[in-house]
């Protein structure tokens, strides 16, 4: 038997919410930090997955999310560009390299903060954290070819670079350079990439849905279930969405996201009993 945790993307509020969910689950006796064999992390989920398997205690991670002080950057959003980027997605996902290559063109041409500036944010998130002993899979996309890629501890890529590439929202943050190539957010395939857990017996998918439902993610969850996998699917609810708002990249909403995540985690513990 194998047990995989899938942590989806969702911006800085997604990081806070997922951290809260994991702590809320632990409050009720479900400690996924020790119960899973593998974590698949996309964008925000790559941060939380790395922290869960190799970082500080969840209480400390939660405290950092509800603190007023932080090291995040609130981006200046080019809404016209983002409409173009996300307009290339269908039902919350992409299915071809060509779609993702076109998104890559927009990402490579976007005006953003410098790559080293953004990298320092990721370094702070992962302070004291390196590739864990248990399997951590981090997703990204090659900006030039549109190829969906995965990073692991055996990829020869630093954890900071892997996570930075997975968190590089096209049109918002700079593409990340790894071995001379440029990469962006793996969530532009879809927010969770739960298909990577197809060889697992048991799967937990934790997905902030601040911007609304994602049929592409739901379809992969349904596919896992239809193939006989046991899947527990935890999504943010309406109360969370109302408290956090629509801009998942605004650090000001980390506290309510974390607090509502903890509330939902405590409720979701019933799924495991």
C-alpha positions as CSV (number, residue, x, y, z in Angstrom):
1,X,0.0,0.0,0.0
2,X,1.1,3.6,-0.6
3,X,-0.3,6.9,0.7
4,X,0.1,10.1,-1.3
5,X,-0.7,13.6,-0.2
6,X,-1.5,16.1,-3.1
7,X,-1.2,19.7,-2.2
8,X,-2.6,22.1,-4.8
9,X,-1.7,25.7,-5.8
10,X,-3.4,28.8,-4.4
11,X,-1.0,31.7,-3.9
12,X,0.1,33.0,-0.5
13,X,-3.4,32.5,0.9
14,X,-3.2,29.0,-0.3
15,X,0.0,28.4,1.6
16,X,-1.7,29.7,4.7
17,X,-4.9,27.8,4.2
18,X,-3.2,24.5,3.5
19,X,-1.0,25.0,6.6
20,X,-4.1,25.6,8.7
21,X,-5.8,22.5,7.3
22,X,-2.8,20.3,8.1
23,X,-2.7,21.7,11.7
24,X,-6.5,21.3,12.1
25,X,-6.3,17.7,11.0
26,X,-3.5,17.1,13.6
27,X,-5.6,18.8,16.2
28,X,-8.0,16.0,15.8
29,X,-5.4,13.2,15.7
30,X,-4.7,13.0,11.9
31,X,-1.0,13.8,11.5
32,X,-0.2,13.7,7.8
33,X,3.4,14.7,8.5
34,X,4.1,11.1,9.5
35,X,1.3,9.3,7.7
36,X,2.2,9.8,4.1
37,X,4.8,8.1,1.8
38,X,4.9,10.8,-0.8
39,X,3.8,14.4,-1.3
40,X,3.0,16.0,-4.7
41,X,3.2,19.8,-4.5
42,X,2.2,22.3,-7.1
43,X,2.9,26.0,-6.6
44,X,1.7,26.9,-3.1
45,X,1.5,23.2,-2.4
46,X,5.2,22.7,-3.2
47,X,6.0,25.2,-0.4
48,X,3.7,23.5,2.1
49,X,4.9,20.0,1.1
50,X,8.5,20.9,1.6
51,X,7.8,22.5,4.9
52,X,5.7,19.5,6.1
53,X,8.3,16.9,5.3
54,X,11.4,18.8,6.2
55,X,10.6,22.0,8.1
56,X,9.5,23.4,11.4
57,X,6.6,22.0,13.4
58,X,3.1,22.9,12.0
59,X,2.4,25.0,15.1
60,X,5.4,27.2,14.2
61,X,4.4,27.3,10.5
62,X,0.9,28.3,11.4
63,X,2.1,31.0,13.8
64,X,4.2,32.5,10.9
65,X,1.1,32.6,8.7
66,X,-1.0,34.5,11.2
67,X,1.8,36.9,12.2
68,X,1.6,40.5,10.9
69,X,5.2,40.5,9.9
70,X,6.2,38.6,6.7
71,X,8.7,38.5,3.8
72,X,6.2,38.2,1.0
73,X,5.9,40.7,-1.9
74,X,2.5,42.0,-3.0
75,X,2.7,42.1,-6.8
76,X,1.4,44.7,-9.1
77,X,-1.0,42.7,-11.3
78,X,-1.3,43.3,-15.0
79,X,-4.9,42.2,-15.3
80,X,-5.0,42.3,-19.1
81,X,-2.0,40.0,-19.2
82,X,-3.5,37.6,-16.7
83,X,-6.7,37.5,-18.7
84,X,-4.6,36.3,-21.7
85,X,-2.7,33.8,-19.6
86,X,-5.7,32.2,-18.0
87,X,-7.7,32.5,-21.1
88,X,-5.5,29.8,-22.6
89,X,-6.8,27.4,-19.9
90,X,-10.0,25.4,-20.2
91,X,-11.9,24.3,-17.1
92,X,-8.9,25.3,-14.9
93,X,-6.3,23.4,-16.9
94,X,-4.3,22.9,-20.1
95,X,-4.0,19.7,-22.1
96,X,-1.3,20.4,-24.7
97,X,2.3,21.6,-24.8
98,X,1.2,24.2,-27.3
99,X,-1.2,25.8,-24.9
100,X,1.5,25.9,-22.2
101,X,4.2,27.1,-24.7
102,X,1.9,30.1,-25.6
103,X,1.5,30.8,-21.9
104,X,5.3,30.6,-21.6
105,X,5.7,33.3,-24.3
106,X,3.5,35.6,-22.2
107,X,5.4,34.8,-19.1
108,X,8.8,35.4,-20.6
109,X,7.7,38.7,-22.0
110,X,6.1,40.0,-18.8
111,X,7.5,42.8,-16.6
112,X,8.0,41.5,-13.1
113,X,10.4,41.8,-10.2
114,X,13.9,40.5,-10.8
115,X,14.5,36.8,-10.4
116,X,16.9,37.2,-7.4
117,X,14.4,39.4,-5.6
118,X,11.7,36.7,-6.0
119,X,14.1,33.9,-5.1
120,X,14.8,35.5,-1.7
121,X,11.1,35.2,-0.9
122,X,11.3,31.4,-1.6
123,X,14.6,31.1,0.4
124,X,12.8,32.7,3.4
125,X,9.9,30.3,3.1
126,X,12.2,27.3,3.0
127,X,14.7,28.6,5.6
128,X,16.5,25.5,7.0
129,X,14.6,23.1,4.7
130,X,16.2,20.8,2.1
131,X,14.9,17.9,0.1
132,X,13.3,15.5,2.6
133,X,14.1,11.8,2.8
134,X,10.5,10.9,1.9
135,X,9.4,11.5,-1.7
136,X,8.5,15.0,-2.6
137,X,7.5,15.8,-6.2
138,X,7.4,19.4,-7.3
139,X,5.7,20.4,-10.6
140,X,6.7,23.0,-13.1
141,X,6.5,23.8,-16.8
142,X,9.2,24.5,-19.4
143,X,8.4,28.1,-20.6
144,X,10.0,27.5,-24.0
145,X,8.4,24.1,-24.9
146,X,5.4,23.9,-22.7
147,X,6.5,20.5,-21.4
148,X,5.2,19.6,-17.9
149,X,8.1,18.6,-15.7
150,X,8.6,17.2,-12.2
151,X,11.5,17.8,-9.8
152,X,12.5,15.4,-7.0
153,X,15.6,15.1,-4.8
154,X,17.2,13.0,-7.5
155,X,16.8,15.7,-10.2
156,X,20.0,17.6,-9.3
157,X,18.1,20.8,-8.7
158,X,18.1,22.7,-5.4
159,X,14.9,22.6,-3.5
160,X,14.7,26.4,-3.6
161,X,15.0,26.5,-7.4
162,X,12.4,23.7,-7.7
163,X,9.9,25.4,-5.5
164,X,10.6,28.8,-7.0
165,X,9.8,27.4,-10.5
166,X,6.6,25.8,-9.3
167,X,5.5,29.1,-7.7
168,X,6.4,31.3,-10.7
169,X,2.9,32.4,-11.7
170,X,3.2,33.5,-15.3
171,X,2.7,37.2,-15.8
172,X,3.1,37.8,-12.0
173,X,6.5,36.4,-11.1
174,X,9.6,35.9,-13.2
175,X,10.3,32.5,-14.8
176,X,13.0,30.6,-12.9
177,X,16.3,29.7,-14.6
178,X,17.5,26.1,-14.0
179,X,20.4,24.8,-16.1
180,X,19.9,27.5,-18.7
181,X,16.2,26.9,-19.2
182,X,13.2,28.9,-17.9
183,X,10.3,27.4,-16.0
184,X,7.0,28.6,-14.6
185,X,4.2,27.4,-12.3
186,X,3.1,23.8,-12.7
187,X,-0.4,24.8,-11.8
188,X,-0.9,26.0,-15.3
189,X,-1.3,22.3,-16.2
190,X,-3.9,22.1,-13.5
191,X,-3.9,23.3,-9.9
192,X,-3.2,19.9,-8.2
193,X,-1.8,17.5,-10.8
194,X,-3.3,14.6,-8.9
195,X,-2.7,12.3,-11.8
196,X,0.8,11.8,-10.5
197,X,-0.7,9.8,-7.6
198,X,-2.2,7.2,-9.9
199,X,0.1,4.5,-8.6
200,X,-1.0,5.1,-5.0
201,X,-3.5,3.1,-3.0
202,X,-4.7,6.0,-0.9
203,X,-4.7,9.7,-1.8
204,X,-5.5,12.9,0.0
205,X,-6.0,16.0,-2.1
206,X,-6.0,19.4,-0.3
207,X,-7.0,22.2,-2.7
208,X,-7.8,25.8,-1.9
209,X,-10.5,26.9,-4.3
210,X,-10.5,30.6,-3.6
211,X,-11.1,31.5,-7.2
212,X,-13.8,28.9,-7.7
213,X,-14.1,25.2,-8.7
214,X,-11.6,23.6,-11.0
215,X,-13.2,20.9,-13.3
216,X,-9.8,19.8,-14.4
217,X,-8.7,18.9,-10.9
218,X,-12.1,17.4,-10.1
219,X,-11.8,15.2,-13.2
220,X,-8.4,13.8,-12.1
221,X,-9.9,13.1,-8.6
222,X,-12.8,11.3,-10.2
223,X,-10.4,9.3,-12.4
224,X,-8.4,8.2,-9.3
225,X,-11.6,7.1,-7.6
226,X,-12.9,5.3,-10.6
227,X,-9.6,3.3,-10.8
228,X,-10.2,2.0,-7.3
229,X,-8.1,4.5,-5.2
230,X,-9.3,5.7,-1.9
231,X,-9.4,9.5,-2.3
232,X,-10.2,12.1,0.4
233,X,-10.7,15.5,-1.1
234,X,-10.6,18.7,1.0
235,X,-11.4,22.0,-0.6
236,X,-11.9,25.5,0.8
237,X,-15.5,26.3,1.5
238,X,-17.7,29.3,1.0
239,X,-16.9,30.7,4.4
240,X,-13.2,30.6,3.7
241,X,-13.7,32.2,0.2
242,X,-15.7,35.1,1.7
243,X,-13.1,35.7,4.4
244,X,-10.1,35.6,2.0
245,X,-11.4,37.3,-1.1
246,X,-10.4,36.8,-4.7
247,X,-6.7,37.9,-4.7
248,X,-4.8,34.8,-3.5
249,X,-1.5,36.7,-3.9
250,X,-2.3,39.3,-1.3
251,X,-0.3,38.6,1.9
252,X,-2.7,40.7,3.9
253,X,-5.2,37.8,3.9
254,X,-2.8,35.1,5.2
255,X,-4.3,35.2,8.7
256,X,-8.0,34.5,7.8
257,X,-6.9,31.9,5.3
258,X,-4.8,30.1,8.0
259,X,-7.5,30.3,10.6
260,X,-10.3,29.1,8.3
261,X,-8.0,26.3,7.1
262,X,-7.5,25.1,10.7
263,X,-11.3,25.2,11.1
264,X,-11.8,23.1,8.0
265,X,-9.0,20.8,8.9
266,X,-10.7,19.9,12.2
267,X,-13.9,19.3,10.4
268,X,-12.2,17.2,7.7
269,X,-10.7,14.9,10.3
270,X,-14.0,13.0,10.2
271,X,-13.0,11.8,6.7
272,X,-10.2,9.7,8.2
273,X,-12.3,7.9,11.0
